[in-house]
Amino acid sequence: MDSRAAPTGTARGELARVATRKAIAHVYRNAATCDFRPMIELIRTNDAVIISFVVSLMRDAGIACFVADQNMSVLDGSIGILPRRVMVDAEQADAARRILTDAGIANEIRRE
């Protein structure tokens, strides 16, 4: 068999999954179901207080989230030049936006 032949069966499915993961810029693995889920940027800010407040609101609501670029502050000398992003599950983005609006920080929401 030619080693350059197109993959079939399970190998083709595995390649499709890898290609899908690479196409989505921000994904996380759901620990309960072990599937990959797309995430979107909810806010981007240098304000550590807002970031911790938003993360607290999301966790209380049961919305999957994480802070991207959190360790980048080491590179800027911990002076807060580089903004950090709060990422949320794409399917729960509308609920997350409503929560931030109800909390009075709708001005922090990242617009597409």
Contact map, one row per residue, 1 for C-alpha under 8 A:
1110100000000000000000000000000000000000000000000000000000000000000000000000000000000000000000000000000000000000
1111100000000000000000000000000000000000000000000000000000000000000000000000000000000000000000000000000000000000
1111100000000000000000000000000000000000000000000000000000000000000000000000000000000000000000000000000000000000
0111110000000000000000000000000000000000000000000000000000000000000000000000000000000000000000000000000000000000
1111111000000000000000000000000000000000000000000000000000000000000000000000000000000000000000000000000000000000
0001111100000000000000000000000000000000000000000000000000000000000000000000000000000000000000000000000000000000
0000111110110000000000000000000000000000000000000000000000000000000000000000000000000000000000000000000000000000
0000011111110000000000000000000000000000000000000000000000000000000000000000000000000000000000000000000000000000
0000001111111000000000000000000000000000000000000000000000000000000000000000000000000000000000000000000000000000
0000000111111100000000000000000000000000000000000000000000000000000000000000000000000000000000000000000000000000
0000001111111110000000000000000000000000000000000000000000000000000000000000000000000000000000000000000000000000
0000001111111111000000000000000000000000000000000000000000000000000000000000000000000000000000000000000000000000
0000000011111111100000000000000000000000000000000000000000000000000000000000000000000000000000000000000000000000
0000000001111111110000000000000000000000000000000000000000000000000000000000000000000000000000000000000000000000
0000000000111111111000000000000000000000000000000000000000000000000000000000000000000000000000000000000000000000
0000000000011111111100000000000000000000000000000000000000000000000000000000000000000000000000000000000000000000
0000000000001111111110000000000000000000000000000000000000000000000000000000000000000000000000000000000000000000
0000000000000111111111000000000000000000000000000000000000000000000000000000000000000000000000000000000000000000
0000000000000011111111100000000000000000000000000000000000000000000000000000000000000000000000000000000000000000
0000000000000001111111110000000000000000000000000000000000000000000000000000000000000000000000000000000000000000
0000000000000000111111111010000000010000000000000000000000000000000000000000000000000000000000000000000000000000
0000000000000000011111111000000000000000000000000000000000000000000000000000000000000000000000000000000000000000
0000000000000000001111111000000000000000000000000000000000000000000000000000000000000000000000000000000000000000
0000000000000000000111111110000000000100000000000000000000000000000000000000000000000000000000000000000000000000
0000000000000000000011111110000000000000000000000000000000000000000000000000000000000000000000000000000000000000
0000000000000000000000011111000000000111000000000000000000000000000000000000000000000000000000000000000000000000
0000000000000000000010011111100000011110000000000000000000000000000000000000000000000000000000000000000000000000
0000000000000000000000000111110000011110000000000000000000000000000000000000000000000000000000000000000000000000
0000000000000000000000000011111001111000000000000000000000000000000000000000000000000000000000000000000000000000
0000000000000000000000000001111111111000000000000000000000000000000000000000000000000000000000000000000000000000
0000000000000000000000000000111111100000000000000000000000000000000000000000000000000000000000000000000000000000
0000000000000000000000000000011111000000000000000000000000000000000000000000000000000000000000000000000000000000
0000000000000000000000000000011111100000000000000000000000000000000000000000000000000000000000000000000000000000
0000000000000000000000000000111111110000000000000000000000000000000000000000000000000000000000000000000000000000
0000000000000000000000000000111011111000000000000000000000000000000000000000000000000000000000000000000000000000
0000000000000000000010000011110001111100000000000000000000000000000000000000000000000000000000000000000000000000
0000000000000000000000000011110000111110000000000000000000000000000000000000000000000000110000000000000000000000
0000000000000000000000010111000000011111000000000000000000000000000000000000000000000000110000000000000000000000
0000000000000000000000000111000000001111100000000000000000000000000000000000000000000011110000000000000000000000
0000000000000000000000000100000000000111110000000000000000000000000000000000000000000011110010000000000000000000
0000000000000000000000000000000000000011111100000000000000000000000000000000000000001111000000000000000000000100
0000000000000000000000000000000000000001111100000000000000000000000000000000000000001111000010011000000000001100
0000000000000000000000000000000000000000111110000000000000000000000000000000000000001110000000000000000000011100
0000000000000000000000000000000000000000111111000000000000000000000000000000000000111100000000000000000000011100
0000000000000000000000000000000000000000001111110110000000000000000000000000000000111000000000000000000000010000
0000000000000000000000000000000000000000000111110000000000000000000000000000000111110000000000000000000000000000
0000000000000000000000000000000000000000000011111110000000000000000000000000000100000000000000000000000000000000
0000000000000000000000000000000000000000000011111111000000000000000000000000000000000000000000000000000000000000
0000000000000000000000000000000000000000000000111111100000000000000000000000000000000000000000000000000000000000
0000000000000000000000000000000000000000000010111111110000000000000000000000000000000000000000000000000000000000
0000000000000000000000000000000000000000000010111111111000000000001000000000000000010100000000000000000000000000
0000000000000000000000000000000000000000000000011111111100000000000000000000000000000000000000000000000000000000
0000000000000000000000000000000000000000000000001111111110000000000000000000000000000000000000000000000000000000
0000000000000000000000000000000000000000000000000111111111000000000000000000000000000100000000000001000000000000
0000000000000000000000000000000000000000000000000011111111100000111000000000000000000100000000000000000000000000
0000000000000000000000000000000000000000000000000001111111110000000000000000000000000000000000000000000000000000
0000000000000000000000000000000000000000000000000000111111111000000000000000000000000000000000000011000000000000
0000000000000000000000000000000000000000000000000000011111111111100000000000000000000000000000010000000000000000
0000000000000000000000000000000000000000000000000000001111111111100000000000000000000000000000000000000000000000
0000000000000000000000000000000000000000000000000000000111111110000000000000000000000000000000000000000000000000
0000000000000000000000000000000000000000000000000000000011111110000000000000000000000000000000000000000000000000
0000000000000000000000000000000000000000000000000000000001111111000000000000000000000000000000000000000000000000
0000000000000000000000000000000000000000000000000000000001111111100000000000000000000001100100010000000000000000
0000000000000000000000000000000000000000000000000000000001100111110000000000000000000001100000000000000000000000
0000000000000000000000000000000000000000000000000000001001100011111000000000000000000111100000000000000000000000
0000000000000000000000000000000000000000000000000000001000000001111100000000000000000111000000000000000000000000
0000000000000000000000000000000000000000000000000010001000000000111111000000000000011110000000000000000000000000
0000000000000000000000000000000000000000000000000000000000000000011111000000000000011110000000000000000000000000
0000000000000000000000000000000000000000000000000000000000000000001111111000000000111000000000000000000000000000
0000000000000000000000000000000000000000000000000000000000000000001111111000000000011000000000000000000000000000
0000000000000000000000000000000000000000000000000000000000000000000011111110000000000000000000000000000000000000
0000000000000000000000000000000000000000000000000000000000000000000011111111000001000000000000000000000000000000
0000000000000000000000000000000000000000000000000000000000000000000011111111111111000000000000000000000000000000
0000000000000000000000000000000000000000000000000000000000000000000000111111110000000000000000000000000000000000
0000000000000000000000000000000000000000000000000000000000000000000000111111110000000000000000000000000000000000
0000000000000000000000000000000000000000000000000000000000000000000000011111111111000000000000000000000000000000
0000000000000000000000000000000000000000000000000000000000000000000000001111111100000000000000000000000000000000
0000000000000000000000000000000000000000000000000000000000000000000000001111111110000000000000000000000000000000
0000000000000000000000000000000000000000000000000000000000000000000000001001111110000000000000000000000000000000
0000000000000000000000000000000000000000000001100000000000000000000000001001111111100000000000000000000000000000
0000000000000000000000000000000000000000000001000000000000000000000000001001011111100000000000000000000000000000
0000000000000000000000000000000000000000000001000000000000000000000000011001000111110000000000000000000000000000
0000000000000000000000000000000000000000000111000000000000000000000010000000000111111000000000000000000000000000
0000000000000000000000000000000000000000000111000010000000000000001111000000000001111100000000000000000000000000
0000000000000000000000000000000000000000111110000000000000000000001111000000000000111110000000000000000000000000
0000000000000000000000000000000000000000111100000010011000000000111100000000000000011111000000000000000000000000
0000000000000000000000000000000000000011111000000000000000000000111100000000000000001111100000000000000000000000
0000000000000000000000000000000000000011110000000000000000000011110000000000000000000111110110010000000000000000
0000000000000000000000000000000000001111000000000000000000000011100000000000000000000011111110000000000000000000
0000000000000000000000000000000000001111000000000000000000000000000000000000000000000001111110000000000000000000
0000000000000000000000000000000000000000000000000000000000000000000000000000000000000000111111000000000000000000
0000000000000000000000000000000000000000000000000000000000000010000000000000000000000001111111110000000000000000
0000000000000000000000000000000000000001010000000000000000000000000000000000000000000001111111111000000000000000
0000000000000000000000000000000000000000000000000000000000000000000000000000000000000000001111111100000000000000
0000000000000000000000000000000000000000000000000000000000000000000000000000000000000000000111111110000000000000
0000000000000000000000000000000000000000010000000000000001000010000000000000000000000001000111111111000000000000
0000000000000000000000000000000000000000010000000000000000000000000000000000000000000000000011111111100001001000
0000000000000000000000000000000000000000000000000000000000000000000000000000000000000000000001111111110000000000
0000000000000000000000000000000000000000000000000000000010000000000000000000000000000000000000111111111000000000
0000000000000000000000000000000000000000000000000000010010000000000000000000000000000000000000011111111111001000
0000000000000000000000000000000000000000000000000000000000000000000000000000000000000000000000001111111111000000
0000000000000000000000000000000000000000000000000000000000000000000000000000000000000000000000000111111111000000
0000000000000000000000000000000000000000000000000000000000000000000000000000000000000000000000000011111111000000
0000000000000000000000000000000000000000000000000000000000000000000000000000000000000000000000000001111111000000
0000000000000000000000000000000000000000000000000000000000000000000000000000000000000000000000000001111111111000
0000000000000000000000000000000000000000000000000000000000000000000000000000000000000000000000001001111111111000
0000000000000000000000000000000000000000000000000000000000000000000000000000000000000000000000000000000011111000
0000000000000000000000000000000000000000001110000000000000000000000000000000000000000000000000000000000011111100
0000000000000000000000000000000000000000011100000000000000000000000000000000000000000000000000001001000011111110
0000000000000000000000000000000000000000111100000000000000000000000000000000000000000000000000000000000000011111
0000000000000000000000000000000000000000000000000000000000000000000000000000000000000000000000000000000000001111
0000000000000000000000000000000000000000000000000000000000000000000000000000000000000000000000000000000000000111
